[in-house]
Amino acid sequence: MSQPSPDTILFFREFCGKFEATGSVAPSTRHLARAITRHLRNRGPAPIRVLDCGPGTGAFTDRIVDHLRPGDTLDVVEINDSFVRVLQRRFATEPKWQAVSDFINIHQLPFQNFDAEEPYDFIISGLPHSNFPAITVAEILHCYTRLLKPGGILSYVEYLYLRQIRRTLSRGTQRDRIRSVEQLMSSHMSKHQVTHESVLRNVPPARIHHLTAPADGAGRGTGSDWNTLSA
């Protein structure tokens, strides 16, 4: 039987100790990473700005760096100091990460406290929205809106069935929190053009939401579903 990787062990330890800020029990699979970076790999030739939120040990970041070129900017925002050390090590030692290290910046702070001088073409987020208080989710969604360029694309992950299970099992203020978060997320989606795709080959299975900001900064979007990905 194969042994779990050091990143998997670290992720599980952080999940147990810092559940509110850690979205899953294990790093995301390559299937999920490929899905969440779908729009980034179709980028044009012009330099781009990319924001990587809550990357953990860098499963999504590893795909992001595949699509970066000289002249691009990558900002990485991660609050967990153990994960930050892993990311710093990877940018210092892994060849393809080293190749883009001159135009990346790692910021250790809560995402809702992050600011930037210019907005981003792509925001890729691994933040566990359903774990947070509603007021924190509202702040995060405001940051997404503020930091995304008109016409830019925000992609984030939601783990299938977990929210429904929590809502069913929760009582009192916890159930109220989950409902408030659901309302906030739905309202935010309604202001964007949205596509969705499910990724079954992940632990747990996940759903990716791709939100395109209105080009004129206003308007409402319509949702559509892409195929369910099992490979």
DRENDO-1510 file (C-alpha; in Angstrom, 1 decimal, always signed):
<recs>
REC; n; res; u; v; w
REC; 1; MET; +0.0; +0.0; +0.0 .
REC; 2; SER; +1.4; +3.4; -0.9 .
REC; 3; GLN; +2.1; +5.9; +1.8 .
REC; 4; PRO; +0.4; +9.3; +1.9 .
REC; 5; SER; +2.6; +12.2; +0.7 .
REC; 6; PRO; +4.0; +14.7; +3.1 .
REC; 7; ASP; +1.6; +17.3; +1.7 .
REC; 8; THR; -1.4; +15.0; +2.3 .
REC; 9; ILE; -0.3; +14.4; +5.9 .
REC; 10; LEU; +0.2; +18.2; +6.4 .
REC; 11; PHE; -3.2; +19.0; +4.9 .
REC; 12; PHE; -5.0; +16.5; +7.1 .
REC; 13; ARG; -3.2; +17.8; +10.2 .
REC; 14; GLU; -4.1; +21.4; +9.4 .
REC; 15; PHE; -7.7; +20.4; +8.6 .
REC; 16; CYS; -8.0; +18.8; +12.0 .
REC; 17; GLY; -6.4; +21.7; +13.8 .
REC; 18; LYS; -7.6; +24.7; +11.8 .
REC; 19; PHE; -10.9; +23.5; +10.3 .
REC; 20; GLU; -12.4; +26.9; +9.7 .
REC; 21; ALA; -9.6; +28.0; +7.4 .
REC; 22; THR; -8.9; +24.6; +5.7 .
REC; 23; GLY; -11.4; +23.5; +3.1 .
REC; 24; SER; -10.7; +19.8; +2.7 .
REC; 25; VAL; -9.1; +16.8; +4.3 .
REC; 26; ALA; -6.5; +16.4; +1.5 .
REC; 27; PRO; -4.9; +18.4; -1.3 .
REC; 28; SER; -7.0; +18.8; -4.5 .
REC; 29; THR; -6.4; +16.2; -7.2 .
REC; 30; ARG; -4.9; +17.1; -10.6 .
REC; 31; HIS; -8.4; +16.6; -12.1 .
REC; 32; LEU; -9.8; +19.4; -9.9 .
REC; 33; ALA; -6.8; +21.6; -10.6 .
REC; 34; ARG; -7.2; +21.2; -14.3 .
REC; 35; ALA; -10.8; +22.1; -14.1 .
REC; 36; ILE; -10.4; +25.2; -12.0 .
REC; 37; THR; -7.7; +26.6; -14.3 .
REC; 38; ARG; -9.7; +25.8; -17.5 .
REC; 39; HIS; -10.1; +29.5; -18.5 .
REC; 40; LEU; -6.5; +30.4; -17.6 .
REC; 41; ARG; -5.1; +27.9; -20.1 .
REC; 42; ASN; -7.1; +29.7; -22.8 .
REC; 43; ARG; -5.5; +33.0; -22.1 .
REC; 44; GLY; -4.4; +35.4; -24.9 .
REC; 45; PRO; -0.9; +36.6; -25.7 .
REC; 46; ALA; -1.0; +39.8; -23.6 .
REC; 47; PRO; +0.5; +39.9; -20.0 .
REC; 48; ILE; -2.0; +38.9; -17.4 .
REC; 49; ARG; -2.5; +39.3; -13.6 .
REC; 50; VAL; -3.5; +36.2; -11.7 .
REC; 51; LEU; -4.7; +36.0; -8.0 .
REC; 52; ASP; -4.4; +32.6; -6.2 .
REC; 53; CYS; -6.5; +32.6; -3.0 .
REC; 54; GLY; -6.1; +30.0; -0.3 .
REC; 55; PRO; -3.8; +27.7; -2.3 .
REC; 56; GLY; -2.9; +25.4; +0.6 .
REC; 57; THR; +0.1; +23.3; -0.5 .
REC; 58; GLY; -0.2; +24.5; -4.1 .
REC; 59; ALA; -2.3; +22.0; -6.0 .
REC; 60; PHE; -4.0; +24.7; -8.0 .
REC; 61; THR; -0.8; +26.8; -8.1 .
REC; 62; ASP; +1.0; +24.0; -9.7 .
REC; 63; ARG; -1.4; +24.3; -12.7 .
REC; 64; ILE; -1.3; +28.1; -12.7 .
REC; 65; VAL; +2.4; +28.3; -13.1 .
REC; 66; ASP; +2.1; +26.1; -16.2 .
REC; 67; HIS; +0.3; +28.9; -18.0 .
REC; 68; LEU; +2.4; +31.9; -16.9 .
REC; 69; ARG; +4.8; +33.8; -19.1 .
REC; 70; PRO; +7.3; +36.6; -18.6 .
REC; 71; GLY; +5.5; +39.8; -18.0 .
REC; 72; ASP; +2.7; +38.2; -16.0 .
REC; 73; THR; +2.0; +38.7; -12.3 .
REC; 74; LEU; +0.9; +36.1; -9.8 .
REC; 75; ASP; -0.1; +37.1; -6.3 .
REC; 76; VAL; -0.7; +34.3; -3.8 .
REC; 77; VAL; -2.7; +34.9; -0.7 .
REC; 78; GLU; -2.5; +32.3; +2.1 .
REC; 79; ILE; -3.1; +32.7; +5.8 .
REC; 80; ASN; -1.8; +29.4; +7.1 .
REC; 81; ASP; +1.9; +29.7; +8.0 .
REC; 82; SER; +2.6; +25.9; +7.5 .
REC; 83; PHE; +1.2; +26.2; +3.9 .
REC; 84; VAL; +3.1; +29.4; +3.3 .
REC; 85; ARG; +6.4; +27.6; +4.1 .
REC; 86; VAL; +5.5; +24.8; +1.7 .
REC; 87; LEU; +4.7; +27.3; -1.1 .
REC; 88; GLN; +8.0; +29.2; -0.4 .
REC; 89; ARG; +9.9; +26.0; -0.6 .
REC; 90; ARG; +8.3; +25.0; -3.9 .
REC; 91; PHE; +9.0; +28.3; -5.5 .
REC; 92; ALA; +12.6; +28.0; -4.3 .
REC; 93; THR; +13.3; +24.3; -5.3 .
REC; 94; GLU; +10.9; +23.0; -8.0 .
REC; 95; PRO; +12.1; +23.9; -11.5 .
REC; 96; LYS; +8.9; +25.0; -13.1 .
REC; 97; TRP; +8.0; +27.1; -10.0 .
REC; 98; GLN; +11.4; +28.6; -10.0 .
REC; 99; ALA; +11.0; +29.7; -13.6 .
REC; 100; VAL; +8.2; +32.1; -12.6 .
REC; 101; SER; +9.5; +33.1; -9.2 .
REC; 102; ASP; +10.6; +36.5; -10.4 .
REC; 103; PHE; +7.1; +37.7; -10.9 .
REC; 104; ILE; +5.2; +36.0; -8.0 .
REC; 105; ASN; +4.5; +37.4; -4.6 .
REC; 106; ILE; +3.3; +35.5; -1.6 .
REC; 107; HIS; +1.1; +37.4; +0.9 .
REC; 108; GLN; +0.4; +35.8; +4.3 .
REC; 109; LEU; -2.9; +37.4; +5.6 .
REC; 110; PRO; -6.6; +36.9; +5.6 .
REC; 111; PHE; -7.9; +37.3; +2.0 .
REC; 112; GLN; -10.5; +39.9; +3.0 .
REC; 113; ASN; -7.6; +42.1; +4.2 .
REC; 114; PHE; -5.7; +41.8; +0.9 .
REC; 115; ASP; -5.5; +44.8; -1.5 .
REC; 116; ALA; -3.8; +45.4; -4.8 .
REC; 117; GLU; -3.0; +48.4; -6.9 .
REC; 118; GLU; -4.5; +46.8; -10.0 .
REC; 119; PRO; -7.4; +44.3; -10.6 .
REC; 120; TYR; -6.9; +40.8; -11.9 .
REC; 121; ASP; -7.7; +39.0; -15.1 .
REC; 122; PHE; -8.1; +35.7; -13.3 .
REC; 123; ILE; -8.9; +34.9; -9.7 .
REC; 124; ILE; -8.6; +31.3; -8.7 .
REC; 125; SER; -9.8; +30.5; -5.2 .
REC; 126; GLY; -9.6; +27.5; -2.9 .
REC; 127; LEU; -11.2; +29.3; +0.0 .
REC; 128; PRO; -13.7; +27.2; +2.0 .
REC; 129; HIS; -16.6; +29.7; +1.9 .
REC; 130; SER; -19.0; +27.3; +3.7 .
REC; 131; ASN; -16.7; +27.2; +6.7 .
REC; 132; PHE; -16.7; +30.9; +7.4 .
REC; 133; PRO; -19.1; +33.2; +9.3 .
REC; 134; ALA; -21.5; +35.0; +7.0 .
REC; 135; ILE; -19.9; +38.3; +7.6 .
REC; 136; THR; -16.5; +36.9; +6.5 .
REC; 137; VAL; -18.1; +35.5; +3.4 .
REC; 138; ALA; -19.6; +38.9; +2.6 .
REC; 139; GLU; -16.2; +40.5; +2.9 .
REC; 140; ILE; -14.6; +37.8; +0.7 .
REC; 141; LEU; -17.2; +38.3; -2.0 .
REC; 142; HIS; -16.7; +42.0; -1.9 .
REC; 143; CYS; -13.0; +41.5; -2.4 .
REC; 144; TYR; -13.6; +39.2; -5.4 .
REC; 145; THR; -15.8; +41.9; -7.0 .
REC; 146; ARG; -13.3; +44.7; -6.2 .
REC; 147; LEU; -10.3; +42.8; -7.4 .
REC; 148; LEU; -11.6; +41.3; -10.6 .
REC; 149; LYS; -11.3; +43.2; -13.9 .
REC; 150; PRO; -14.5; +43.8; -15.9 .
REC; 151; GLY; -14.7; +40.7; -18.1 .
REC; 152; GLY; -12.3; +38.9; -15.8 .
REC; 153; ILE; -13.0; +35.3; -14.5 .
REC; 154; LEU; -13.3; +34.1; -11.0 .
REC; 155; SER; -13.1; +30.4; -10.4 .
REC; 156; TYR; -13.8; +28.7; -7.1 .
REC; 157; VAL; -14.6; +25.3; -5.7 .
REC; 158; GLU; -17.5; +23.9; -3.6 .
REC; 159; TYR; -17.4; +20.4; -2.3 .
REC; 160; LEU; -20.4; +18.4; -3.4 .
REC; 161; TYR; -23.1; +17.5; -0.7 .
REC; 162; LEU; -21.1; +18.9; +2.2 .
REC; 163; ARG; -23.2; +22.0; +2.5 .
REC; 164; GLN; -26.4; +20.0; +2.3 .
REC; 165; ILE; -25.2; +17.6; +4.9 .
REC; 166; ARG; -24.2; +20.4; +7.2 .
REC; 167; ARG; -27.5; +22.1; +6.8 .
REC; 168; THR; -29.4; +18.9; +7.6 .
REC; 169; LEU; -27.4; +18.1; +10.7 .
REC; 170; SER; -27.0; +21.6; +12.0 .
REC; 171; ARG; -29.3; +23.3; +14.5 .
REC; 172; GLY; -29.9; +26.9; +15.7 .
REC; 173; THR; -27.3; +29.5; +14.9 .
REC; 174; GLN; -25.2; +27.1; +12.9 .
REC; 175; ARG; -28.1; +26.4; +10.5 .
REC; 176; ASP; -28.8; +30.1; +10.3 .
REC; 177; ARG; -25.2; +30.7; +9.4 .
REC; 178; ILE; -25.2; +28.1; +6.6 .
REC; 179; ARG; -28.4; +29.6; +5.2 .
REC; 180; SER; -27.0; +33.1; +5.2 .
REC; 181; VAL; -23.8; +31.9; +3.4 .
REC; 182; GLU; -26.0; +30.2; +0.8 .
REC; 183; GLN; -27.9; +33.4; +0.2 .
REC; 184; LEU; -24.8; +35.5; -0.1 .
REC; 185; MET; -23.2; +33.0; -2.6 .
REC; 186; SER; -26.4; +32.9; -4.7 .
REC; 187; SER; -26.7; +36.7; -4.8 .
REC; 188; HIS; -23.1; +37.0; -5.8 .
REC; 189; MET; -23.5; +34.5; -8.7 .
REC; 190; SER; -26.6; +36.3; -9.9 .
REC; 191; LYS; -24.4; +39.3; -10.8 .
REC; 192; HIS; -22.2; +37.3; -13.2 .
REC; 193; GLN; -22.3; +35.0; -16.2 .
REC; 194; VAL; -21.8; +31.6; -14.6 .
REC; 195; THR; -20.8; +28.1; -15.7 .
REC; 196; HIS; -20.4; +25.1; -13.5 .
REC; 197; GLU; -18.7; +21.7; -13.8 .
REC; 198; SER; -18.5; +18.8; -11.5 .
REC; 199; VAL; -15.3; +16.9; -10.8 .
REC; 200; LEU; -15.9; +13.4; -9.3 .
REC; 201; ARG; -12.3; +12.3; -9.2 .
REC; 202; ASN; -11.5; +14.3; -6.1 .
REC; 203; VAL; -11.8; +13.7; -2.3 .
REC; 204; PRO; -14.4; +14.8; -1.7 .
REC; 205; PRO; -16.1; +15.2; -5.1 .
REC; 206; ALA; -16.3; +18.9; -6.1 .
REC; 207; ARG; -18.1; +21.5; -8.2 .
REC; 208; ILE; -16.3; +24.3; -9.9 .
REC; 209; HIS; -18.0; +27.6; -10.4 .
REC; 210; HIS; -16.6; +30.0; -13.1 .
REC; 211; LEU; -18.0; +33.5; -12.8 .
REC; 212; THR; -17.3; +36.2; -15.5 .
REC; 213; ALA; -17.5; +39.8; -14.3 .
REC; 214; PRO; -19.8; +42.0; -16.5 .
REC; 215; ALA; -17.7; +43.9; -19.0 .
REC; 216; ASP; -19.5; +47.1; -18.1 .
REC; 217; GLY; -19.4; +46.5; -14.3 .
REC; 218; ALA; -23.2; +45.9; -14.2 .
REC; 219; GLY; -25.9; +43.4; -15.2 .
REC; 220; ARG; -27.0; +40.0; -14.2 .
REC; 221; GLY; -25.8; +36.7; -15.4 .
REC; 222; THR; -27.4; +33.4; -16.3 .
REC; 223; GLY; -26.1; +30.0; -15.1 .
REC; 224; SER; -25.3; +27.0; -17.3 .
REC; 225; ASP; -23.8; +23.6; -16.6 .
REC; 226; TRP; -20.9; +22.0; -18.3 .
REC; 227; ASN; -20.4; +18.3; -18.5 .
REC; 228; THR; -19.6; +16.3; -15.3 .
REC; 229; LEU; -15.9; +15.4; -15.3 .
REC; 230; SER; -14.9; +12.0; -14.0 .
REC; 231; ALA; -11.5; +11.7; -15.6 .
</recs>
